[in-house]
């Protein structure tokens, strides 16, 4: 058996794809061969991985032959087309698009929360929505400690949540330029503004982003009836989403116990000394790995009520890093299998 | 009796004071004489009111002699000192500071909501916090129609909520400059960021701004036990606060009835056709008078749950306009008295 995996990244040139390349390079996964794939439009560029220049090529049905791991971040339509082909070729597919997330046959994984849902054989594994990932990482330890009865959340989502094109639109606006016709633009001017719309509207007035936060949270936490009440809002921040979360827990909150639970939780960094000016913000979280939690407050009216403020890099933990962390679990499992297969 | 009032504005040179001057000029109040007052530091400038140049003078105990109406926006300390003096001189004082808002002897007024609380004789009338005003204007008609059981709110507050100095700090940051030592700065860089702190922290982890939203909402709506769960957040927007509000009502929500109640409500402008891209945003609300409401959504889990998105100009309805609207009620009452006193 070879020393490493053959890995494919589909959508390598996007904002999440580039971050996948970075986080994969920093991971313990040995990579024998890396295929950078894109739609024909994105092909032809060159990117660097662990010191090697690699050309981006157009994806074809043959692209996945011999591939052990495929990371997808090229949108729902590309995932719909290529994920089944890659799995049939024998690859694990970790898909950052929304295409398979709510498919009851597909595991929706946050490694700190539900790693036991990863299947045994190569399959599609869905990477959750960015706003959902950071929320469930903070919620899981509180659910384990107190039980979770109800979730209220208002988001402050960065421009890069809409991809590299969103980041570019904000930068153009901030520089005083007009976003060129044909280029991506937010539903309203984002610079100097906040927009209560992420993704499209559904018939009952929820946005699809809000619906994702409801359904994905329920699925990941395995609480299909959990009431989640989200409002998703775009803010003129380049990278990192912030969330104002109010939880109604299953039992009375003890603030010190909540702190201890969060401090011990994998993936969480508690930064909560507001009197000393310590709480997480987007500028602090951008470029870092943790889900930052602060502003823990016991509610003044309901003993089961808890406020928290959760910030994370939406390109890293909210997308690329979470995907690579799933890949690392698969890599560790392979190493364990290898160990078990030793004489 | 003279044809108009003698009016004093204390703090005329600040962001709210300047807007008071504008909204007073646009009001039906006849002004016989306008005294623009400031602390000695702010004195000496000249401002224009209804075509007349008026010099700003330093406030002294004699400043209020013969004054019928005094508008205060110079901070809590100035209000503490000067408001009792002005009332003793026979003036109505409409005070935009937080100093007297929670004083049980002082009326806290939003004209659309509780005008009946205005006292009969010249007194201090407190003008509520900006975030509170726009929220209660939207809540009052829903409370009248359905009853109000619980309020969850996350704010998106503009830089000018911290006054002209806040606006300037954001502009300096956006222009790439460093805020000079000694100048006002937000607790963190605000450009490209969101800061979960407005005003100072209290011992239980609430900010004073969050506490204001709780207590002032309870007082204005005359619901002293109403649970209000706020998180107040500063965003890099120059003017206009936005609020993501989730209400638990006293009875099942009928969305159409909620729409009708809001459409008929004084001070509210309903802009709610998200499918057509219509919902309020800060850039739309800045410079306008209404409290804009949109994104009405029936909750998917609780028949008594209602989401709404509320945006208003924090310098106008959130401060100066509300104060001048209170003054207009006093002016109307005086006219009615005059009419009654006719032979």
HADDOCK unambig.tbl for C-alpha pairs under 7 A between the chains (distance, minus, plus):
assign (segid A and resid 154 and name CA) (segid B and resid 154 and name CA) 6.34 0.50 0.50
assign (segid A and resid 154 and name CA) (segid B and resid 244 and name CA) 6.71 0.50 0.50
assign (segid A and resid 192 and name CA) (segid B and resid 236 and name CA) 5.96 0.50 0.50
assign (segid A and resid 192 and name CA) (segid B and resid 237 and name CA) 4.25 0.50 0.50
assign (segid A and resid 192 and name CA) (segid B and resid 238 and name CA) 6.25 0.50 0.50
assign (segid A and resid 193 and name CA) (segid B and resid 237 and name CA) 5.34 0.50 0.50
assign (segid A and resid 193 and name CA) (segid B and resid 281 and name CA) 6.99 0.50 0.50
assign (segid A and resid 193 and name CA) (segid B and resid 282 and name CA) 5.63 0.50 0.50
assign (segid A and resid 193 and name CA) (segid B and resid 283 and name CA) 5.97 0.50 0.50
assign (segid A and resid 194 and name CA) (segid B and resid 281 and name CA) 6.51 0.50 0.50
assign (segid A and resid 194 and name CA) (segid B and resid 282 and name CA) 6.60 0.50 0.50
assign (segid A and resid 195 and name CA) (segid B and resid 281 and name CA) 6.25 0.50 0.50
assign (segid A and resid 201 and name CA) (segid B and resid 274 and name CA) 6.81 0.50 0.50
assign (segid A and resid 201 and name CA) (segid B and resid 275 and name CA) 6.26 0.50 0.50
assign (segid A and resid 204 and name CA) (segid B and resid 297 and name CA) 6.88 0.50 0.50
assign (segid A and resid 205 and name CA) (segid B and resid 295 and name CA) 6.77 0.50 0.50
assign (segid A and resid 205 and name CA) (segid B and resid 297 and name CA) 5.58 0.50 0.50
assign (segid A and resid 206 and name CA) (segid B and resid 297 and name CA) 7.00 0.50 0.50
assign (segid A and resid 227 and name CA) (segid B and resid 301 and name CA) 6.02 0.50 0.50
assign (segid A and resid 231 and name CA) (segid B and resid 244 and name CA) 6.68 0.50 0.50
assign (segid A and resid 236 and name CA) (segid B and resid 192 and name CA) 5.96 0.50 0.50
assign (segid A and resid 236 and name CA) (segid B and resid 236 and name CA) 6.99 0.50 0.50
assign (segid A and resid 237 and name CA) (segid B and resid 192 and name CA) 4.25 0.50 0.50
assign (segid A and resid 237 and name CA) (segid B and resid 193 and name CA) 5.33 0.50 0.50
assign (segid A and resid 238 and name CA) (segid B and resid 192 and name CA) 6.25 0.50 0.50
assign (segid A and resid 244 and name CA) (segid B and resid 154 and name CA) 6.71 0.50 0.50
assign (segid A and resid 244 and name CA) (segid B and resid 231 and name CA) 6.67 0.50 0.50
assign (segid A and resid 274 and name CA) (segid B and resid 201 and name CA) 6.79 0.50 0.50
assign (segid A and resid 275 and name CA) (segid B and resid 201 and name CA) 6.25 0.50 0.50
assign (segid A and resid 281 and name CA) (segid B and resid 194 and name CA) 6.53 0.50 0.50
assign (segid A and resid 281 and name CA) (segid B and resid 195 and name CA) 6.24 0.50 0.50
assign (segid A and resid 282 and name CA) (segid B and resid 193 and name CA) 5.62 0.50 0.50
assign (segid A and resid 282 and name CA) (segid B and resid 194 and name CA) 6.60 0.50 0.50
assign (segid A and resid 283 and name CA) (segid B and resid 193 and name CA) 5.97 0.50 0.50
assign (segid A and resid 295 and name CA) (segid B and resid 205 and name CA) 6.76 0.50 0.50
assign (segid A and resid 297 and name CA) (segid B and resid 204 and name CA) 6.86 0.50 0.50
assign (segid A and resid 297 and name CA) (segid B and resid 205 and name CA) 5.55 0.50 0.50
assign (segid A and resid 297 and name CA) (segid B and resid 206 and name CA) 6.96 0.50 0.50
assign (segid A and resid 301 and name CA) (segid B and resid 227 and name CA) 6.01 0.50 0.50
